[in-house]
Amino acid sequence: MPFVTTQDGTEIFYKDWGPRDAQPVMFHHGWPLSSDDWDAQMLYFLANGYRVIASDRRGHGRSSDIGSGHDMDHYASDVDAVVQHLDLRNVVHIGHSTGGGQVARYVAKFGQPQGRVAKAVLVAAVPPLMVQTAEHPDGVPVSVFDGFRDALSANRAEFFHAVASGPFYGFNRDGVPLSQQVVDNWWRQGMTGSVLAHYEGIKAFSETDQTADLKAITVPVLVLQGDDDQVVPYQEAALKQAELLQDATLKIYEGLPHGMLTVNASDINPDILAFVQQP
């Protein structure tokens, strides 16, 4: 399997499919998943002639179960290690949830200054800031994230099943049929990773203020989110991202959940492709 070793010795697993002379599209997964969560998008963009790349975040999937560096700065630096290793240029970076925060930090700190980024797509992404603070009173109370940490510590397998079978895909909504296979795949990805990386990752995705990252990004950015996202409130995420970014295109999907990239891929993929193909 292909890996790249970072400066602190972390082995980052990555996938790299498609023609080497095609435009690269790189995918960044959410918490607590892996690059496997992008199956529907990687096959779709591969079929449309793109080179597709995705990596497992440190402590997630097949990457090193390392005991440190579970923060946005290291996440972005690890992306840079993969990009530099493959010498990717003119890249479109697409991030979901925590992966959207990873994209924002990477593009602002590494990719854009290096001239390697063409565009970005944020899907149900966590920036600018999830947690409630004195300066951000409309955020999610920290007690909610403390509850995540408690549930993760008490029984990770049970907690992950509850998330996947409930709010993540909207399976807890009336009239929404549960797909046990989708739940099982989410659970499989989560349980493959490190419980420490998942525990510390909660702080990374909820308490990292990325206002400055969003303001610094000048490349075109597509912002997508469902208005029935029960994980990341869209009013504090997509709407604020569109306000802070210099060149944003915003689309809110009526009734779609946080995990819409999986359960509504046939709706989302063409919208992302149309944005990527725009001159």
CORSULJO-V796601 format. One record per residue. RES is the residue in three letters. PHI is phi in degrees with one decimal (* if undefined). NEAR is the number of other ideal C-beta (glycine too) atoms within 8 Angstrom. Layout:
[[RES & PHI & NEAR] [RES & PHI & NEAR]]
This chain:
[[MET & * & 4] [PRO & -80.4 & 7] [PHE & -134.5 & 9] [VAL & -124.3 & 10] [THR & -99.6 & 8] [THR & -82.3 & 12] [GLN & -63.1 & 5] [ASP & -95.5 & 8] [GLY & 86.2 & 8] [THR & -77.8 & 12] [GLU & -94.2 & 10] [ILE & -102.6 & 16] [PHE & -79.7 & 13] [TYR & -143.6 & 14] [LYS & -109.7 & 11] [ASP & -147.7 & 9] [TRP & -120.3 & 8] [GLY & 104.5 & 10] [PRO & -61.9 & 6] [ARG & -71.2 & 5] [ASP & -97.9 & 3] [ALA & -85.8 & 9] [GLN & -65.5 & 10] [PRO & -80.5 & 14] [VAL & -121.6 & 13] [MET & -113.6 & 15] [PHE & -110.5 & 14] [HIS & -128.4 & 16] [HIS & -83.1 & 16] [GLY & -88.9 & 10] [TRP & -80.6 & 9] [PRO & -106.4 & 11] [LEU & -93.6 & 13] [SER & -149.9 & 13] [SER & -61.4 & 13] [ASP & -62.8 & 10] [ASP & -68.1 & 13] [TRP & -99.3 & 11] [ASP & -50.7 & 7] [ALA & -65.1 & 10] [GLN & -80.9 & 14] [MET & -65.2 & 13] [LEU & -65.9 & 8] [TYR & -65.3 & 11] [PHE & -73.1 & 12] [LEU & -61.6 & 10] [ALA & -66.1 & 6] [ASN & -94.9 & 7] [GLY & 93.3 & 6] [TYR & -97.0 & 12] [ARG & -86.7 & 12] [VAL & -116.7 & 16] [ILE & -133.4 & 15] [ALA & -151.6 & 12] [SER & -124.9 & 14] [ASP & -90.1 & 13] [ARG & -59.1 & 17] [ARG & -52.2 & 15] [GLY & 78.6 & 14] [HIS & -119.3 & 15] [GLY & 55.1 & 13] [ARG & -98.6 & 7] [SER & -76.0 & 14] [SER & -56.4 & 9] [ASP & -85.5 & 8] [ILE & -96.7 & 12] [GLY & -91.8 & 4] [SER & -147.9 & 5] [GLY & 80.9 & 8] [HIS & -90.8 & 11] [ASP & -151.2 & 10] [MET & -62.3 & 11] [ASP & -64.0 & 8] [HIS & -70.5 & 11] [TYR & -56.1 & 15] [ALA & -67.1 & 13] [SER & -63.2 & 11] [ASP & -66.2 & 14] [VAL & -60.4 & 15] [ASP & -59.5 & 11] [ALA & -62.8 & 13] [VAL & -67.4 & 15] [VAL & -61.6 & 14] [GLN & -66.4 & 7] [HIS & -60.6 & 7] [LEU & -91.6 & 10] [ASP & 51.4 & 6] [LEU & -81.1 & 10] [ARG & -136.9 & 7] [ASN & 56.4 & 6] [VAL & -88.0 & 14] [VAL & -100.9 & 13] [HIS & -102.7 & 14] [ILE & -121.9 & 14] [GLY & -126.6 & 17] [HIS & -111.7 & 14] [SER & 57.8 & 16] [THR & -58.8 & 14] [GLY & -62.3 & 14] [GLY & -68.3 & 16] [GLY & -66.2 & 18] [GLN & -60.9 & 15] [VAL & -62.9 & 16] [ALA & -60.5 & 17] [ARG & -68.7 & 15] [TYR & -63.0 & 15] [VAL & -61.2 & 15] [ALA & -68.4 & 11] [LYS & -93.1 & 10] [PHE & -121.4 & 13] [GLY & -61.2 & 14] [GLN & -68.8 & 13] [PRO & -59.5 & 6] [GLN & -83.9 & 6] [GLY & 70.7 & 6] [ARG & -103.1 & 11] [VAL & -109.2 & 12] [ALA & -96.1 & 7] [LYS & -153.5 & 12] [ALA & -142.2 & 16] [VAL & -132.8 & 16] [LEU & -110.6 & 15] [VAL & -117.0 & 14] [ALA & 46.1 & 18] [ALA & -86.7 & 19] [VAL & -78.4 & 13] [PRO & -63.0 & 14] [PRO & -80.3 & 11] [LEU & -163.1 & 13] [MET & -88.8 & 12] [VAL & -74.0 & 12] [GLN & -77.4 & 9] [THR & -136.2 & 8] [ALA & -60.5 & 4] [GLU & -83.2 & 4] [HIS & -130.7 & 9] [PRO & -67.7 & 7] [ASP & -90.4 & 6] [GLY & -74.9 & 11] [VAL & -80.9 & 11] [PRO & -55.8 & 7] [VAL & -62.7 & 10] [SER & -60.6 & 6] [VAL & -64.7 & 8] [PHE & -72.2 & 14] [ASP & -62.8 & 8] [GLY & -64.2 & 8] [PHE & -59.2 & 10] [ARG & -63.7 & 10] [ASP & -63.8 & 8] [ALA & -66.4 & 11] [LEU & -63.2 & 12] [SER & -69.0 & 7] [ALA & -73.6 & 7] [ASN & -165.0 & 6] [ARG & -59.7 & 11] [ALA & -61.5 & 8] [GLU & -67.8 & 9] [PHE & -62.5 & 12] [PHE & -63.7 & 13] [HIS & -64.3 & 10] [ALA & -65.6 & 9] [VAL & -65.4 & 10] [ALA & -69.6 & 14] [SER & -85.3 & 9] [GLY & -117.0 & 8] [PRO & -71.2 & 10] [PHE & -58.9 & 13] [TYR & -104.5 & 15] [GLY & 74.4 & 14] [PHE & -69.2 & 13] [ASN & -86.1 & 8] [ARG & -86.5 & 8] [ASP & -58.7 & 3] [GLY & 84.1 & 4] [VAL & -97.4 & 9] [PRO & -70.9 & 5] [LEU & -77.1 & 7] [SER & -102.5 & 9] [GLN & -63.2 & 6] [GLN & -66.1 & 6] [VAL & -65.8 & 12] [VAL & -60.3 & 14] [ASP & -62.9 & 8] [ASN & -69.0 & 9] [TRP & -60.9 & 16] [TRP & -62.1 & 12] [ARG & -59.2 & 8] [GLN & -62.0 & 14] [GLY & -62.2 & 13] [MET & -71.0 & 9] [THR & -71.8 & 9] [GLY & -85.3 & 16] [SER & -87.8 & 9] [VAL & -64.1 & 8] [LEU & -67.0 & 10] [ALA & -61.1 & 16] [HIS & -68.9 & 16] [TYR & -62.6 & 10] [GLU & -73.3 & 10] [GLY & -65.9 & 14] [ILE & -60.9 & 13] [LYS & -64.4 & 9] [ALA & -61.6 & 14] [PHE & -80.9 & 12] [SER & -99.7 & 12] [GLU & -113.4 & 10] [THR & -86.9 & 12] [ASP & -82.7 & 7] [GLN & -112.2 & 14] [THR & -56.8 & 10] [ALA & -65.9 & 8] [ASP & -59.5 & 14] [LEU & -62.6 & 14] [LYS & -65.3 & 9] [ALA & -80.5 & 8] [ILE & -79.5 & 14] [THR & -112.2 & 6] [VAL & -71.3 & 11] [PRO & -62.2 & 10] [VAL & -130.7 & 14] [LEU & -94.4 & 14] [VAL & -113.2 & 15] [LEU & -126.5 & 14] [GLN & -164.0 & 14] [GLY & -88.1 & 15] [ASP & -83.3 & 10] [ASP & -111.8 & 9] [ASP & -74.2 & 14] [GLN & -93.1 & 9] [VAL & -103.7 & 8] [VAL & -119.2 & 13] [PRO & -60.2 & 7] [TYR & -67.3 & 13] [GLN & -65.0 & 7] [GLU & -97.0 & 12] [ALA & -118.3 & 17] [ALA & -57.1 & 14] [LEU & -64.3 & 11] [LYS & -74.8 & 10] [GLN & -58.7 & 17] [ALA & -62.9 & 10] [GLU & -73.2 & 6] [LEU & -85.4 & 9] [LEU & -72.1 & 12] [GLN & -79.8 & 6] [ASP & -141.7 & 7] [ALA & -112.9 & 11] [THR & -116.8 & 8] [LEU & -110.4 & 9] [LYS & -138.4 & 8] [ILE & -108.0 & 11] [TYR & -95.8 & 13] [GLU & -69.6 & 6] [GLY & 79.6 & 6] [LEU & -90.4 & 12] [PRO & -91.2 & 14] [HIS & -60.5 & 14] [GLY & -90.0 & 11] [MET & -65.5 & 14] [LEU & -63.1 & 13] [THR & -92.1 & 10] [VAL & -83.8 & 10] [ASN & -130.0 & 11] [ALA & -59.1 & 11] [SER & -66.7 & 6] [ASP & -88.1 & 10] [ILE & -81.1 & 13] [ASN & -56.4 & 11] [PRO & -62.8 & 8] [ASP & -66.9 & 11] [ILE & -67.2 & 13] [LEU & -60.7 & 11] [ALA & -61.0 & 8] [PHE & -66.3 & 12] [VAL & -62.8 & 13] [GLN & -79.9 & 5] [GLN & -62.4 & 6] [PRO & -68.9 & 1]]
